[in-house]
Amino acid sequence: MKLFKVNLVKITLVCLLLLANLLIAQPSWAGKKYTEDPDYIEVTKALKTALQDKQTQGSTPDLQQKIANLQFQKYIIENGEKVGICRNETEKTLLVYGQKPKKSTLTYDNELYLLPGGAETDDEWDCQGVYIPGQVTTESQEGTPATAFKIVHGTKLVATTNPQTGETEFNLPPASILKSGEANWFIPDNLQAALDAGVTNARIND
């Protein structure tokens, strides 16, 4: 498996394009209680807090961006599929987070799986995010820690490779970026530690 870098840039225009696409599609949550979805509860709570902060503290560019992202996540959950879908359009194998097998003995909320290049997770299998290995700089040997790129239910995440830089990029911003200890997710320090823990293939769409 090859290491990869991730370019986390603000992609508001891409979000707007996806929003337009969702407007065309029929909501799959029709008749379903998406309000009971854990992602929906978390997003609406965070959105309420952010809107209150705007009223009491005033608007800032960062706060306005946060509100816009949360509103978009809320819309995705309300109008998207019941599960997250991850598509790997890079030539690298990615590590994605998904639901644990029923017989799993792990204490984490989810599990890591391999998603080969050119593959997409099954539409009945919940992809919850992507593992981002830590990076070490050659100058100081100090780099960025490993993180988890979390997505909400209903997200259709696509990973591509930037042709100029070779970095892995995503079509949407994350619902959140998690570091080890910030959630009950397995976020190993490096890629080898993740592989040593034993990783199987994700369920893919045939």
C-alpha positions in Angstrom: 0.0 0.0 0.0 1.3 3.4 -0.9 1.3 6.4 1.5 -0.7 9.4 0.4 -1.1 13.0 1.3 -4.4 14.8 1.7 -5.1 18.3 0.6 -7.9 19.7 2.8 -8.9 22.8 1.0 -12.2 24.7 1.2 -14.4 23.5 -1.7 -17.6 25.5 -1.3 -18.2 25.4 -5.1 -18.0 21.6 -5.1 -20.5 21.5 -2.2 -22.9 23.7 -4.2 -22.6 21.4 -7.2 -23.3 18.4 -5.1 -26.2 20.2 -3.5 -27.7 20.8 -6.9 -27.3 17.1 -7.7 -29.1 16.1 -4.5 -31.9 18.4 -5.4 -32.5 16.4 -8.5 -32.4 13.0 -6.7 -35.3 11.7 -4.8 -34.7 11.7 -1.0 -34.2 8.1 0.3 -35.1 9.1 3.8 -38.8 9.6 2.9 -40.9 8.0 5.6 -37.9 7.2 7.7 -36.9 8.7 11.0 -33.7 10.4 10.1 -34.1 12.6 13.2 -33.1 9.6 15.3 -29.9 9.2 13.4 -26.8 9.8 15.6 -25.1 11.9 12.9 -28.2 14.0 12.6 -28.5 14.6 16.3 -24.8 15.6 16.5 -25.0 17.9 13.5 -28.2 19.7 14.6 -26.8 20.2 18.1 -23.6 21.6 16.7 -25.5 23.8 14.3 -27.7 25.2 17.1 -24.6 26.0 19.1 -22.9 27.7 16.2 -26.0 29.8 15.4 -26.2 30.9 19.1 -22.6 31.9 19.0 -23.3 34.0 15.9 -26.0 35.8 17.8 -24.1 36.4 21.0 -20.5 36.9 19.6 -21.2 38.2 16.1 -20.3 36.6 12.8 -16.8 35.8 11.6 -15.6 34.2 8.4 -14.6 31.0 10.2 -18.0 30.8 12.1 -19.9 31.5 8.9 -18.0 28.7 7.1 -18.7 26.3 10.1 -22.4 27.1 9.9 -22.5 26.6 6.1 -20.7 23.2 6.5 -23.1 22.1 9.2 -26.2 23.2 7.2 -24.8 21.2 4.3 -24.2 18.1 6.4 -27.8 18.4 7.8 -29.1 18.5 4.2 -27.1 15.5 3.2 -28.5 13.4 6.0 -32.1 14.5 5.3 -31.9 13.9 1.5 -29.1 11.3 1.0 -28.9 7.6 1.5 -29.0 6.0 5.0 -25.3 5.1 4.7 -22.1 6.8 3.6 -20.6 5.7 0.4 -16.8 6.0 -0.4 -15.4 5.8 -3.9 -11.7 5.5 -4.5 -10.7 7.0 -7.9 -7.0 7.0 -7.0 -4.5 4.3 -8.0 -3.8 3.7 -4.3 -5.5 1.5 -1.8 -7.2 3.5 0.9 -8.1 2.6 4.5 -11.8 3.4 5.2 -13.9 3.1 8.3 -17.0 0.9 8.4 -19.3 -0.9 10.6 -17.9 -3.7 12.7 -18.8 -7.4 12.0 -21.3 -8.7 14.6 -18.7 -11.1 15.9 -16.0 -8.5 16.3 -14.3 -8.3 19.7 -12.9 -4.8 19.1 -13.9 -2.1 21.6 -14.0 0.7 19.0 -17.2 2.0 17.4 -16.1 0.9 13.9 -13.3 -0.9 12.0 -10.7 -0.2 9.3 -11.1 -1.8 5.9 -9.2 -1.8 2.6 -10.7 0.0 -0.4 -8.8 -0.7 -3.6 -8.3 1.9 -6.3 -11.3 2.1 -8.7 -13.7 0.6 -6.1 -16.8 1.9 -4.4 -18.2 0.7 -1.1 -21.5 -1.2 -1.3 -24.6 1.0 -1.0 -25.9 -1.2 1.9 -22.5 -0.9 3.8 -21.9 2.2 5.8 -18.6 3.9 5.0 -18.0 6.3 7.9 -14.8 7.9 6.8 -11.2 7.5 5.6 -8.0 7.0 7.6 -5.3 9.6 7.0 -1.8 8.4 7.9 0.5 10.8 9.7 3.2 12.5 7.7 6.8 13.1 8.8 8.8 16.0 7.3 12.4 15.3 6.2 13.7 18.6 7.7 12.7 18.4 11.4 11.2 14.9 11.6 8.1 16.5 13.0 5.0 16.1 10.9 1.2 15.8 11.2 -0.5 13.1 13.3 -2.7 10.5 11.8 -6.3 11.4 11.7 -9.7 10.1 10.6 -11.7 12.0 7.9 -15.2 11.5 9.2 -18.3 11.8 7.0 -22.0 11.7 7.9 -24.7 9.3 6.7 -25.8 10.1 3.1 -22.4 11.4 2.0 -21.0 10.2 -1.3 -17.3 10.7 -0.8 -15.0 10.5 -3.8 -11.2 10.4 -3.5 -9.1 11.5 -6.4 -5.4 12.2 -7.1 -4.3 15.7 -7.9 -2.4 15.4 -11.3 0.0 18.2 -10.4 0.9 17.3 -6.8 0.0 13.6 -6.6 -1.9 14.3 -3.4 -5.2 12.6 -2.5 -8.1 15.0 -2.5 -11.8 14.6 -1.7 -14.9 16.1 -3.3 -16.3 17.2 0.0 -15.0 18.6 3.3 -15.1 16.3 6.3 -17.8 16.4 8.9 -14.9 16.5 11.3 -11.2 15.6 11.5 -10.6 13.3 14.4 -7.3 12.7 16.2 -6.5 9.7 18.3 -8.4 9.9 21.6 -11.0 12.4 20.4 -13.5 9.6 19.5 -13.8 5.9 20.0 -12.2 5.2 16.6 -9.0 3.2 15.9 -6.6 5.9 14.7 -3.1 4.2 14.8 0.0 6.4 14.7 1.1 5.2 11.3 0.0 3.1 8.3 2.1 0.0 9.3 0.4 -0.1 12.7 -3.0 -0.1 11.0 -2.0 -3.0 8.8 -0.5 -4.9 11.6 -3.8 -4.8 13.4 -5.3 -6.9 10.6 -7.4 -5.3 7.9 -9.9 -7.0 5.6 -11.5 -5.7 2.4 -14.5 -3.4 2.5 -17.8 -4.6 0.9 -17.7 -3.1 -2.5 -20.3 -2.3 -5.2 -20.0 -4.9 -8.0 
